[in-house]
Amino acid sequence: MNASHISCNNATEHQVTSIQEYQHHIYAIFYTVILVPGLIGNVLALWVFYAYIKETKKAVIFMINLAIADLLQVLSLPLRIYYYLNNSWPFGDAACMLCFYLKYVNMYASIYFLACISVRRCRLIIHPLRCGATKRRQDRGLCLVGWFIVCLGCLPFPLLRKNPTPNTAFCFSELPMMQLSKELGVSLVTFAEITGFLLPLAVVVTCSWLTAASLREKTCVLQDTGEKHKALKMVLSCAGVFLVCFVPYHITFPLDFLAKSNCNVSSVFRNAVLHAHPITLCLASLNCCLDPVMYYFTTDEFKRRLSRPEFHESLPLQHRTSFSTNSTGLNQTDRTD
C-alpha cells in the first residue's frame, strides 16, 4: 500500500516536472524571438508618433498608448527569459509580481486601445462631422480612464498569488494561488472574460461590420471612398490582431483555471490544457510585434516617414528644414485643436 502510494506520488511529481520543463522551454524560445522586434518596433513607433504625426493623424493618441502598453511588456521580457532559462528567480518578490502584473496590464490595455481605435475609425466614416469635432482632450480622458480601469482590474492576478517561502526560486504562474471558494473563482473568471474580452470583441466586430457596410453606400466623391478603404483596413487590422492574439488565450483561460483548481477533471484534460495554455499565452504576447506592423501597413504617414528618403530627411541635422517645408499644414492643424 505504501509502496503504491509512493509510486503514485513519484509519477505525479514526474508529470509536474515534465510540464514545467515544457512550459519553460516554450516561454524562453518565444520571448527571446519577440524581444528585439518588439523593442525596436515600439520604440520606433513612439518616435514616429511623437516627432511627426502626433498632431495630424486621427486616433494617434490611442496608438501611442497602445505602443506604450506593448513597450512595458517588452521591457519585462529579459527577466522572464532569464527565469525560464535558469529555472531560478534571484530578483526578489517585488520584481516578480511587477513582471507578472505587467503581462496582464499589457494584454488588457492592448485590448482596450484596439477597441478604441476601431470605434474612432468607424465613427470617422459613419459620422465624420460629429467625430471631427471631438477634441484630443476627450481622447486623452478616455486613455486615462482606460489605464485606470485596466490597472485596477488586473490587480487580482498578482494579489491572488502567494509566496510559500521567502526568497523562493519560483515566480509567475508557478506561484501557488490563494484558496478561493468555487463560487468566487468562477465569478472572477466570468467577470474577466466578459468585461476584458467579450465586450471588446463585440465592439471590434461591430465596428468592422459597420465600416465594411459603409463602403456599399453610393458616393460620388472618390476621396471619400479612399478614406473609407483606409478606415476599413485599420479596423480589420485591429480585428486581425485581436483574433490572432487574444481569442485563443481567452478560450484556454477558463479551462486553465479549471485544470488547476480542485475540481475533479481527468488527467487527460488537465494535461491537454496545461500544454495548450502556454502557447495561447505566447500568442497573447505576440501583439507587441504585430501592432507596429499594423501601424506601418495601415497608416500612410507612418509608412512615408519610414521610407528611405523621408527617414534620411528626418535626421536631427535636417529635421528643422524638413519640418518647415510642411509647416503650413501642420500649423493649421495645431490651430484647429
VEXVO-542480 format. One line per field, with one value per residue (C-alpha): x, y, z; residue number from 1. Coordinates in nm, 2 decimals. Layout:
BEGIN
X: c(X, ...)
Y: c(Y, ...)
Z: c(Z, ...)
resi: c(NUM, ...)
END
This chain:
BEGIN
X: c(0.00, 0.28, 0.49, 0.19, 0.13, 0.50, 0.50, 0.19, 0.35, 0.66, 0.46, 0.27, 0.59, 0.75, 0.45, 0.46, 0.83, 0.78, 0.50, 0.71, 1.01, 0.79, 0.64, 0.98, 1.11, 0.82, 0.83, 1.21, 1.22, 0.91, 1.01, 1.36, 1.22, 0.99, 1.22, 1.42, 1.15, 0.91, 1.16, 1.27, 0.91, 0.75, 1.04, 1.03, 0.66, 0.67, 0.94, 0.75, 0.42, 0.57, 0.80, 0.58, 0.22, 0.10, -0.09, -0.21, -0.33, -0.67, -0.67, -0.29, -0.33, -0.48, -0.19, 0.06, -0.09, -0.11, 0.27, 0.34, 0.15, 0.35, 0.68, 0.60, 0.57, 0.88, 1.09, 0.99, 1.09, 1.46, 1.38, 1.13, 1.38, 1.64, 1.39, 1.28, 1.63, 1.78, 1.47, 1.55, 1.44, 1.70, 1.55, 1.31, 0.94, 0.86, 1.02, 0.84, 0.50, 0.57, 0.66, 0.37, 0.14, 0.27, 0.19, -0.18, -0.18, -0.03, -0.29, -0.60, -0.47, -0.40, -0.75, -0.89, -0.69, -0.76, -1.13, -1.08, -0.90, -1.17, -1.45, -1.26, -1.21, -1.56, -1.71, -1.49, -1.66, -2.02, -2.03, -1.74, -1.87, -1.96, -1.63, -1.43, -1.54, -1.41, -1.13, -0.80, -0.87, -1.16, -0.93, -0.68, -0.95, -1.06, -0.69, -0.66, -0.99, -0.88, -0.54, -0.71, -0.97, -0.71, -0.45, -0.73, -0.89, -0.55, -0.46, -0.62, -0.37, -0.07, -0.27, -0.42, -0.07, 0.12, 0.48, 0.51, 0.85, 1.06, 1.31, 1.17, 1.31, 0.96, 0.78, 0.49, 0.22, 0.42, 0.34, 0.05, -0.29, -0.47, -0.76, -1.08, -1.43, -1.56, -1.83, -1.58, -1.33, -1.60, -1.73, -1.38, -1.31, -1.65, -1.62, -1.27, -1.40, -1.70, -1.55, -1.20, -1.27, -1.62, -1.74, -1.43, -1.46, -1.82, -1.71, -1.43, -1.65, -1.94, -1.70, -1.56, -1.91, -2.03, -1.72, -1.75, -2.12, -2.04, -1.84, -2.16, -2.32, -2.32, -2.09, -1.97, -1.67, -1.36, -1.17, -1.45, -1.43, -1.05, -1.09, -1.34, -1.10, -0.82, -1.05, -1.17, -0.80, -0.73, -1.04, -0.98, -0.62, -0.73, -0.98, -0.70, -0.46, -0.75, -0.84, -0.49, -0.35, -0.64, -0.91, -0.70, -0.59, -0.94, -1.06, -0.80, -0.81, -1.12, -1.00, -0.66, -0.84, -1.05, -0.75, -0.55, -0.85, -0.95, -1.23, -1.25, -1.12, -0.95, -0.57, -0.60, -0.80, -0.56, -0.26, -0.40, -0.49, -0.15, 0.02, -0.21, -0.24, 0.13, 0.10, -0.20, -0.03, 0.26, 0.02, -0.12, 0.23, 0.28, 0.07, 0.37, 0.53, 0.21, 0.10, 0.40, 0.34, -0.03, 0.09, 0.31, 0.06, -0.25, -0.11, 0.02, 0.21, 0.38, 0.49, 0.60, 0.81, 0.99, 1.07, 1.43, 1.41, 1.18, 1.39, 1.70, 1.54, 1.42, 1.77, 1.84, 2.06, 1.79, 1.48, 1.42, 1.44, 1.21, 0.96, 0.95, 0.85, 0.54, 0.48, 0.18, -0.05, 0.08, 0.03, -0.33, -0.39, -0.25, -0.47, -0.78, -0.73)
Y: c(0.00, 0.24, 0.14, 0.20, 0.54, 0.64, 0.52, 0.73, 1.04, 0.99, 0.96, 1.28, 1.47, 1.35, 1.47, 1.81, 1.84, 1.74, 2.00, 2.27, 2.19, 2.21, 2.54, 2.69, 2.58, 2.73, 3.06, 3.10, 3.05, 3.26, 3.56, 3.56, 3.56, 3.86, 4.06, 4.25, 4.31, 4.42, 4.66, 4.81, 4.83, 5.00, 5.24, 5.34, 5.37, 5.61, 5.81, 5.85, 5.93, 6.19, 6.35, 6.37, 6.28, 6.33, 6.64, 6.53, 6.17, 6.05, 5.80, 5.86, 5.91, 5.56, 5.42, 5.60, 5.44, 5.10, 5.13, 5.22, 4.92, 4.70, 4.85, 4.79, 4.42, 4.41, 4.57, 4.29, 4.01, 3.99, 3.90, 3.64, 3.49, 3.47, 3.28, 3.03, 2.96, 2.92, 2.79, 3.05, 3.40, 3.59, 3.94, 3.94, 3.91, 4.27, 4.23, 3.90, 4.04, 4.35, 4.15, 3.92, 4.22, 4.40, 4.09, 4.12, 4.50, 4.49, 4.24, 4.42, 4.77, 4.64, 4.50, 4.83, 5.06, 4.83, 4.87, 5.25, 5.27, 5.06, 5.29, 5.60, 5.50, 5.37, 5.69, 5.89, 5.72, 5.70, 6.04, 6.24, 6.58, 6.47, 6.28, 6.56, 6.79, 6.55, 6.72, 6.55, 6.62, 6.38, 6.11, 6.17, 6.13, 5.80, 5.69, 5.78, 5.61, 5.30, 5.28, 5.32, 5.05, 4.81, 4.86, 4.82, 4.52, 4.34, 4.36, 4.03, 3.84, 3.92, 3.96, 3.61, 3.46, 3.38, 3.30, 2.98, 3.07, 3.39, 3.43, 3.12, 3.04, 3.02, 3.31, 3.40, 3.13, 2.88, 3.06, 2.89, 3.06, 3.16, 2.93, 3.06, 2.93, 2.77, 3.04, 3.33, 3.17, 3.12, 3.48, 3.63, 3.43, 3.51, 3.88, 3.89, 3.70, 3.93, 4.27, 4.21, 4.01, 3.95, 4.31, 4.45, 4.17, 4.26, 4.63, 4.54, 4.30, 4.56, 4.83, 4.61, 4.53, 4.89, 5.01, 4.75, 4.83, 5.19, 5.10, 4.97, 5.31, 5.51, 5.81, 6.03, 6.15, 5.94, 6.08, 5.97, 5.62, 5.62, 5.73, 5.45, 5.19, 5.32, 5.31, 4.96, 4.85, 4.98, 4.84, 4.50, 4.51, 4.57, 4.28, 4.06, 4.13, 4.07, 3.74, 3.60, 3.72, 3.73, 3.49, 3.17, 3.28, 3.36, 3.02, 2.84, 3.09, 2.94, 2.59, 2.65, 2.78, 2.46, 2.24, 2.40, 2.41, 2.13, 2.02, 1.66, 1.66, 1.38, 1.38, 1.38, 1.70, 1.86, 1.75, 1.89, 2.23, 2.27, 2.20, 2.43, 2.73, 2.83, 2.85, 3.08, 3.29, 3.33, 3.43, 3.70, 3.84, 3.84, 4.16, 4.37, 4.27, 4.28, 4.62, 4.81, 4.61, 4.72, 5.09, 5.05, 4.90, 5.09, 5.44, 5.63, 5.89, 5.62, 5.44, 5.76, 5.87, 5.53, 5.53, 5.59, 5.94, 6.06, 5.88, 6.05, 6.39, 6.34, 6.31, 6.57, 6.79, 6.82, 6.79, 7.16, 7.20, 6.90, 7.02, 7.37, 7.26, 7.11, 7.36, 7.53, 7.22, 7.13, 7.48, 7.48, 7.15, 7.28, 7.59, 7.39, 7.18)
Z: c(0.00, 0.10, -0.20, -0.43, -0.27, -0.31, -0.68, -0.75, -0.59, -0.79, -1.11, -1.03, -0.95, -1.27, -1.47, -1.30, -1.37, -1.73, -1.78, -1.61, -1.84, -2.14, -2.04, -1.96, -2.30, -2.49, -2.30, -2.32, -2.70, -2.78, -2.56, -2.70, -3.05, -2.99, -2.77, -3.03, -3.29, -3.02, -2.87, -3.19, -3.34, -3.04, -2.98, -3.34, -3.34, -3.04, -3.20, -3.53, -3.35, -3.11, -3.37, -3.67, -3.67, -3.31, -3.41, -3.76, -3.76, -3.63, -3.34, -3.29, -2.92, -2.89, -3.10, -2.87, -2.56, -2.74, -2.82, -2.45, -2.33, -2.57, -2.46, -2.09, -2.16, -2.38, -2.11, -1.87, -2.11, -2.03, -1.67, -1.79, -2.03, -1.75, -1.53, -1.79, -1.90, -1.55, -1.36, -1.08, -0.98, -0.79, -0.84, -0.54, -0.49, -0.58, -0.93, -0.98, -0.90, -1.11, -1.42, -1.37, -1.33, -1.64, -1.86, -1.79, -1.79, -2.14, -2.26, -2.14, -2.22, -2.57, -2.60, -2.48, -2.71, -3.01, -2.94, -2.91, -3.24, -3.41, -3.27, -3.36, -3.72, -3.76, -3.63, -3.87, -4.16, -4.03, -3.86, -4.00, -3.88, -3.53, -3.49, -3.64, -3.36, -3.10, -2.91, -2.83, -2.47, -2.48, -2.63, -2.35, -2.10, -2.25, -2.23, -1.86, -1.78, -1.97, -1.79, -1.45, -1.52, -1.66, -1.38, -1.12, -1.29, -1.33, -0.96, -0.87, -1.09, -0.86, -0.54, -0.56, -0.58, -0.26, -0.19, 0.01, 0.14, 0.14, -0.14, -0.33, -0.67, -0.82, -1.00, -1.22, -1.27, -1.08, -0.75, -0.58, -0.58, -0.26, -0.18, -0.32, -0.30, -0.61, -0.65, -0.61, -0.85, -1.12, -1.06, -1.11, -1.43, -1.57, -1.50, -1.66, -1.97, -2.02, -1.94, -2.06, -2.37, -2.49, -2.47, -2.66, -2.91, -2.98, -3.02, -3.27, -3.47, -3.48, -3.60, -3.87, -3.99, -3.99, -4.17, -4.44, -4.48, -4.53, -4.84, -5.00, -4.98, -5.31, -5.31, -5.59, -5.40, -5.49, -5.19, -4.95, -5.09, -5.04, -4.68, -4.62, -4.76, -4.53, -4.23, -4.32, -4.35, -4.00, -3.83, -4.00, -3.88, -3.53, -3.56, -3.70, -3.41, -3.17, -3.32, -3.35, -3.02, -2.77, -2.88, -2.83, -2.48, -2.36, -2.48, -2.27, -1.97, -1.80, -1.89, -1.73, -1.42, -1.41, -1.47, -1.18, -0.94, -0.71, -0.95, -1.05, -1.40, -1.59, -1.62, -2.00, -1.99, -1.74, -1.95, -2.27, -2.11, -1.94, -2.28, -2.48, -2.24, -2.26, -2.64, -2.63, -2.36, -2.61, -2.88, -2.65, -2.62, -3.00, -3.02, -2.92, -3.25, -3.46, -3.35, -3.51, -3.83, -3.82, -3.79, -4.09, -4.33, -4.23, -4.17, -4.47, -4.28, -4.07, -4.39, -4.56, -4.26, -4.25, -4.62, -4.71, -4.84, -4.56, -4.29, -4.42, -4.42, -4.07, -3.92, -3.65, -3.87, -4.13, -3.92, -3.90, -4.28, -4.34, -4.09, -4.22, -4.57, -4.43, -4.15, -4.32, -4.30, -3.95, -3.81, -3.95, -3.77, -3.45, -3.46, -3.51, -3.20)
resi: c(1, 2, 3, 4, 5, 6, 7, 8, 9, 10, 11, 12, 13, 14, 15, 16, 17, 18, 19, 20, 21, 22, 23, 24, 25, 26, 27, 28, 29, 30, 31, 32, 33, 34, 35, 36, 37, 38, 39, 40, 41, 42, 43, 44, 45, 46, 47, 48, 49, 50, 51, 52, 53, 54, 55, 56, 57, 58, 59, 60, 61, 62, 63, 64, 65, 66, 67, 68, 69, 70, 71, 72, 73, 74, 75, 76, 77, 78, 79, 80, 81, 82, 83, 84, 85, 86, 87, 88, 89, 90, 91, 92, 93, 94, 95, 96, 97, 98, 99, 100, 101, 102, 103, 104, 105, 106, 107, 108, 109, 110, 111, 112, 113, 114, 115, 116, 117, 118, 119, 120, 121, 122, 123, 124, 125, 126, 127, 128, 129, 130, 131, 132, 133, 134, 135, 136, 137, 138, 139, 140, 141, 142, 143, 144, 145, 146, 147, 148, 149, 150, 151, 152, 153, 154, 155, 156, 157, 158, 159, 160, 161, 162, 163, 164, 165, 166, 167, 168, 169, 170, 171, 172, 173, 174, 175, 176, 177, 178, 179, 180, 181, 182, 183, 184, 185, 186, 187, 188, 189, 190, 191, 192, 193, 194, 195, 196, 197, 198, 199, 200, 201, 202, 203, 204, 205, 206, 207, 208, 209, 210, 211, 212, 213, 214, 215, 216, 217, 218, 219, 220, 221, 222, 223, 224, 225, 226, 227, 228, 229, 230, 231, 232, 233, 234, 235, 236, 237, 238, 239, 240, 241, 242, 243, 244, 245, 246, 247, 248, 249, 250, 251, 252, 253, 254, 255, 256, 257, 258, 259, 260, 261, 262, 263, 264, 265, 266, 267, 268, 269, 270, 271, 272, 273, 274, 275, 276, 277, 278, 279, 280, 281, 282, 283, 284, 285, 286, 287, 288, 289, 290, 291, 292, 293, 294, 295, 296, 297, 298, 299, 300, 301, 302, 303, 304, 305, 306, 307, 308, 309, 310, 311, 312, 313, 314, 315, 316, 317, 318, 319, 320, 321, 322, 323, 324, 325, 326, 327, 328, 329, 330, 331, 332, 333, 334, 335, 336, 337)
END
